[in-house]
Amino acid sequence: MTESTVSDGPSSDVDGNDDPQPGGVRPLAYRTLGVLLTVLGGIGFAGSFWLSYEKIQSFVNPERAASCTINIFLSCSDAMGSWQGALLGFPNPFIGLAAFPVVVTTGVVVLAGVRLPRWYWLGLLGGSVLGQALIFFLMWTSFYDLVKLCPACLVVWTIMWPLLWFQVVHAVQEGHLPAGAGLRRAVVGNRGIVLVIGYVVAVGWLLLAVGPELFASF
């Protein structure tokens, strides 16, 4: 069975074939989504585990500098020690320890060819939106309050954008999110461009906010 192109209706593929047909755009293959969820979720979990380990070590030895602290500007210790580092009353990395395994498991299930229901995809997307909102807040805090960057945090921040964006693409493509045919084609057909634009905006924001401090730290 070949995957349908993105047209007036949602795709229903399971085999990962994403060859376009005349007049259509190349859809996001189901297996590609599974690979993305598995890999990005794994990286996010690794980053969260790293930060969680460093936070636990700081409880044991408050004088210890985190291994992801490079200099006075690139410092995980300052980020973890701030009140923003524990917004829910416990260290933020613990959220990632709980959330990213769900993402990885979803990716593995998708790679196995299991079709998950609409409510599940919307729930996962909703959780990713909340995660990205938290990251925006932490970016603002790092840029304008602490004026420092946490290298391990940057790992998690970097993977959250594609993790969220490709879920949006999949949701629009499959009809989980309401969208007209033109918007569906635009979202799915330009998913790579939008991904790059998101990174360009994030890097531009970083350089405008803390560029001088970043370059001075090297």
Secondary structure, 3 states (H helix, E strand, C coil): CCCCCCCCCCCCCCCCCCCCCCCCCCCCCHHHHHHHHHHHHHHHHHHHHHHHHHHHHHHHCCCCCCCCCCCCCECHHHHHHCHHHHCCCCCCHHHHHHHHHHHHHHHHHHHCCCCCCHHHHHHHHHHHHHHHHHHHHHHHHHHHHHCCECHHHHHHHHHHHHHHHHHHHHHHHHCCCCCCHHHHHHHHHCHHHHHHHHHHHHHHHHHHHHHHHHHHCC
